[in-house]
Amino acid sequence: MTMVFAIEEINRNPSLLPGVKLGYRILDSCDHVHTSLQSMFSLINGSSSTQREGSASSNPHCLSRAPVPAVIGLASSTPTRAVAHTLGPFEIPLISYFATCTCLTDKRVYPSFLRTVPSDVFQVRALVQLMVHFDWRWVGTMGTEDDYSRYGIQAFTEQLKEWGGCVAFHCTIPKVPTLAQISAIADALEASTARVVVVFATEGQLMGLLSEVARRNLTGWQWVASEAWVTARVLTAPEFQHVLAGTLGFSFRGANISGLAEFLLRVRPSPNSGSVFSNLFWEEQFNCRLPYGDGERLERPLCTGLEDLEQVESSYTSVYPVRVSYNVYKGVYAIGHALHLLLQCTPMGQQSDQRGCNNDSQFTSEQLLRHLRKVNFTNQFGEKVYFDHNGEPVPLYDIINWQRNVRGGIRFQRVGAYDGSAPPGQQLVMDKNLMEWTGGQNQVPVSLCSSPCPPGTRQSPRPSQPLCCMDCLPCAEGEFTNTSGATECIKCPLYYWSNNERVACVAGIEEFLSFQEIMGIILVTLSLLGVAAASAVSIIFFLFRATPIVKANNSELSFLLLLSLKLCFLCSLVFVGRPSLWACQVRQVAFGISFVLCISCILVKTIVVLLAFHANIPGATSLKRFGPPQQRAFIVACTAGQAVLCIAWLALAPPYLYKNTSYQDGRIVLECKDVWPLGFYMVLGYIGLLSSVCFVLAFLGRKLPDTFNEAKLITFSMLIFFAVWISFIPAYNSSPGKYTVAVEIFAILASAFGLLLCIFIPKCYIILLRPELNTKKGMTGKASK
């Protein structure tokens, strides 16, 4: 009847759908899948045997191509799923006012389904936040065998576990329970230590169980109701009050619809075929039978048709406020506003004497569905009405508390609200001063499985038991608790660590790669060994500086290269020892510049080798153009580029000393923190660029005469260089603490040793052990083997 009221209200509204009248057909689903499908097919086929029709439904000038362009219904989730699945391929909108199952959110299965009632997703979130609000971690659940209960309890259980709560027991009420089954559920409730029970069911499904609970006088349990029964008047009967007083639950947002009460009181029985439902209601309301009824209920007296609805008190006449019917009301208005957009009617806010809609062409249900998804308006109650991408409305709930009134009955007291669209932390609003708890208590009921744990420990779930049953475990290293019942240990302040009892924090121990530890000694020894090796090679080259193999490739370059290698070995020493601000800023600069100087020398040597063998071509002057002055300038230019990059890095985002406390065992690792990590990789990338150019040029000269194998040696040394630094990047990023520094030192030493050994050891071998090759003929490959 609320749907009929809303339709007639729209038809009288000159601003909404001017010149267009809405009609309707009403069929009974009997809350059954088969009957629902039968009624649905009757609607979409344009025929029905039992219906109530509005006057507009028989209008010959109907703007809809489909017999029924939209359907409002159903109440239960299971039949709604069947109807929504069938209507989906036809793209006929189905707007439910009471089907809350989360399963209906899947748009792949139910593409044309929308609803004006919030999904159980939001009710479950609200219920879990209620559990969090009152710290109820040990709760029982009850439900039925339908989709609404099954999906709701499943989602509630999952989210409750995510928060840290758990389900003490779960009972399923059969569709037609026996006395033994009812007794078994009551036994489970009585035996449980949980004092909070969450119930997803309807009032009719709960009657048998609650009667048994009341008979046993099982008081002291805090009942938490789903929206399906939180405002059920039938459960406020005197025999249930001592059990259910104090019940909490979430109800749909209600409204006082002006004129609805008067409209409902005007209902009268009639022999017309369109009044079947009104006649059935009349007979049930007044316990009589109509002479033009279905012929049943012969034992009842005849109805006069003049009975007064104002004299009876029932859920039909209790409309202040309406909740479920308000969802129907919003659904009708959503369709009205969608049609207003679809038919290109005069905008509602526009003042015009020529209001109207485009009545020249018919529309399809697919077009109506598309416009329904775009609907967004604010109704006369100040509530925004729209559907999100899943066809869901704004999730608004009232929190209802069952309280005794002065007349000895139960009143539904609003004690708070839930707005699922509000920011986290502001969604649940409650006034504890208005609350009445089960058994008339003043304190919030406690529902726990285990006692709080002592200081220095935290609560942990027991193996093979629900999560709320806790064992007490010591806090981890670096954490402490100084209170009882802590669920989480507290991290110690910066640079502090927990003591053995885990009840206080003590100062941490600093750690870095020092000169005294074994790893530091080894790396320093290798660094000094590299310097010694480079110095030995320098002495050999100096003593044999007049020989062809030293003079062949500019001995000045060789000595400069050896000097740069010594710098590479020595720069690794800056990485060892307690880091300081100057060391953090110098270490990467020293590394970058020394390696660029080294690679620049090798690059010049490579260029000279290539030009030397191309100088044999008649008329070639390239070697003369790239003489020693040009070589020095080239090295200076390459090194200056790296120097500029390092100076800019230090000027804009210099590294600084950082105390890393993220490690265990009370260690505080002293590190050099890069404010701009890209700066280091740019320095490394510049070295890689010069190395790549050097490798390419050396590779091009790999076919030079075998006796003079300088290009091959450079190629091989560059391969080793690449292998070291390519392996360095992942190892550097994954190594913890001081091992990060050790990895970089190792990469510096390995690459420097690789360059030293590959380029100079073969020459030293010829100088010292094969002097017969250290001649001009040997250099040109003409010496006898």
ABEGO torsion letter per residue (X at the ends): XAAAAAAAAAAABAABGBGBBBBBBBBBAGGBAAAAAAAAAAAAAGBBABBBBBAAAABABBABABABABBBOBABAAAAAAAAAAAAAAGBBBBBAABABAAAABAAABAABBBABBBAAAAAAAAAAAAAAAGBABBBBBBBABAAAAAAAAAAAAAAAAAGBBBABBBBBBABBBAAAAAAAAAAAAABABABBBBBBBAAAAAAAAAAAAAAGBBGBBBBBBAAAAABAAAABAAAAAAABGBBBBBBBBBBBBGAAAAAAABBBBABAAAAAAAAAAAAAAGBBBAABAGBGAABBBBAGABBAAABBBAAABAOBBAAAAAAAAAAAAAAAAAAAAAGBBBAABBBABBEBBAABBBBAAAAAAAAAABBBBBAAGBBBBBBAAGBBBBBBBBBBBBBBAAGBBBBBBAEBBBAABBBGAABBBBAAABBBBGGBABBBBBBABBBBBBGBBBBBBBGBBAABBBBBBBBBGBBBABBGBABBBBBBBGBBBBAAGABBBBBBBBBBBAABAAAAAAAAAAAAAAAAAAAAAAAAAAAAABAAAAAAGAAAAAAAAAAAAAAAAAAAAABEBBBAAAAAAAAAAAAAAAAAAAAAAAAAAAAAAAAAAAABBGBAAAAABBAAAAAAAAAAAAAAAAAAAAAAAAABBBBBBBBAABBGGBBBBBBBBABAAAAAAAAAAAAAAAAAAAAAAAAAAABBAABAAAAAAAAAAAAAAAAAAAAAAAAAABBEAAAAAAAAAAAAAAAAAAAAAAAAAAAAAAAABAAABBAAAAAGABBX
